[in-house]
Amino acid sequence: MITTAPAPSRISVAAHVDEPGARFRDLLGAEWIKLWSLRSTYASLSLIIVSAIGFCVYASLADYRNWPSYGADRRSFFDPIRDAFPQQAYLFVLLAASSVGATAVASEYATGLIRTSLAAVPARRALIAAKIMVVAGVMTIVGAIAAGSAFAISQAILSGRGAGWSITHPYALRATAASALIVPVVSVVGMGIGALVRNTAATIVTTTAVLLLMPFMVGTNRHWEAVLNHSLPVMAWERLIELPQFARFDGPYPASVTGAWIVFGAWPLVAAAVALIAVRRRDV
């Protein structure tokens, strides 16, 4: 007796063939959920906003109280931008922002979630591109809120002494934009390092060393050192918030505003390319 296997169901075959793959907006939605599922995201974003506003209030109130004792020379050289964006505040801001990017990538490798993600979406470059877009978008909004709030609050306090600036002031607008954009810049840098290191703690340490420690290790007396120093994101931010009359960057090899903006654009582009290549060519 000869038996024949039943013919495959046309319905099931057709359903399998016609089943749509993951669309890019679906990947964006998945990465959005992943980002907000990390507890560290909430803590880091809170630290960014609290640090930016808290330190600016402290600095502005100090100058407001001490203003009557300032002489004419000190008043003429007073820098309201430094009250809006104190260096101490942005050490915390940059550490928290870079940690968000580092954790967004490295935590997937640490937990093994990356295997599930790549099994569901074999297109690795699309997956990491969606992750970069979500993190960069969120951090751009957070950076704008932090920088805009810090500037508005600090200048409102200083205006009581007639020392506050309007956002329409050219240097004020440049400094506020730079202070907002440095947040997504360092977060994407953290993602690039995370794709290479693939360990959360090691990624955060490496990112901190690159972003926050290297500026203190590289001088500006020799040409190659000055080029390296000016090429660091933190030093580019310092240049963009600096007022011309203080001439801090007018050494033998001064940094330029145009060069600082180029640094702001180059670092996230290179970091994104590194992440795409690392995820595409290295096994999980």
Secondary structure, DSSP 8 states (H G I E B T S, - for coil): ---------HHHHHHHHH-----HHHHHHHHHHHHHH-HHHHHHHHHHHHHHHHHHHHHHHHHHHHGGG--HHHHHT--HHHHHS-HHHHHHHHHHHHHHHHHHHHHHHHHTHHHHHHHH---HHHHHHHHHHHHHHHHHHHHHHHHHHHHHHHHHHHGGGT----TTSHHHHHHHHHHHHHHHHHHHHHHHHHHHH--HHHHHHHHHIIIIIHHHH--SSSHHHHHHHHTSHHHHHHHHH--GGG-TT-SSS---HHHHHHHHHHHHHHHHHHHHHHHHHS--
